[in-house]
Amino acid sequence: MNIHEYQAKQIFAKYGVPTPKGLMAESVKQAVANAETLGGSIWVVKAQIHAGGRGLGGGVKLARSLEEVEQLSKEILGMTLVTHQTGPEGKLVQKLYIEEGADIKEELYLGVVLDRAREMPVIMASTEGGMAIEDVAHNTPEKIIKIAVDPAIGFQGFHGRELVFGLGITDSNEQKKLISFASKLYKLYMENDAEMIEINPLVKTGSGEFLALDGKMGFDDSALGRHPDIEDMRDISEEDADEREAGKYGLSYVSLDGEIGCMVNGAGLAMGTMDTINYMGGTPANFLDVGGSANAQTVAKGFEIILKNPKVKAIFVNIFGGIVRCDRIANGILEATKLVDVHVPVIVRLDGTNAPEAAEILRNANIANVIAATDLADGAAKAVAAAKQAK
């Protein structure tokens, strides 16, 4: 689950992570009132969407008068903001964050993410703040510092020293401030079951203070039961409607850009299925894991969600019975043909528990566009061929 910048900064405040003052607005009138409340003579008008790169997309602008705050708010609120993380379809801006200006002397990057290979959180930092960290990683990877922190011992002084020395910070007072900043950020990460915290940029002011000028946070969905206050921050208008609907039925769904719909049980098998489709010359249209509690109704709902995508030219159902019985999936396919207009070829590979019974169910149903496959490679090849023929 992701949250907005203004929400991330509310959590930062609880942990003493310094940020500029700011207020959220849902209308132009409220934005101007917020600027008046904050005072000063310079404000930043920021679009609030669940994506990075807002500044480059035109969603973050500086205002030097209340009139300018009003004008910029009119321009940004309601716009479809396209960034490198939203995709070409962009995201509708429904909220603004009005923030006081800051005396920026230097821009840095600081984040905490989970490194699955090391099996521990990693603090990432760079002197290249304000830039897309993906570009820095690609073009100048040596400028990214990565400090693994073993959860058994937590953030220690030596982690902090490695951080400030790596960033070239020599002033002892500034070193202490940044080490304290990073320590609070790590504590926040661990105590709230975060998956990612990103501050880009983290700025050093003219007086040597460090401020989180931006804030991006994502959390482990499975741990939200421990954090009802964070779950309350969920903005479902920012989430993919099909992914949200799939979740209601216990389905794990992610939309992709290809033309072959995938229905699989188990995340590992789903990844292997998508890889095999690519290897055979096709492209997957989605990731869909029906899980171990699938029944005829959930399988039918899976077909319905997959077929909402007009790019889908064929569907590959790849089930290994064990987590879920194959006959359940077969009955689900039959149910889907009754409830949904399954107008594309459906390639079915069922193996494992009750596979013979499932094959018998499908044979007796005599559905014209259901094609049997013997194994993963055969199924992927037939799905790719069917998709190409349907073009």
Order of alpha helices (4+ residues) and beta strands (2+ residues): beta-alpha-beta-alpha-beta-beta-alpha-beta-beta-beta-beta-beta-alpha-beta-alpha-alpha-beta-beta-beta-alpha-alpha-beta-beta-alpha-beta-alpha-beta-alpha-beta-alpha-beta-alpha
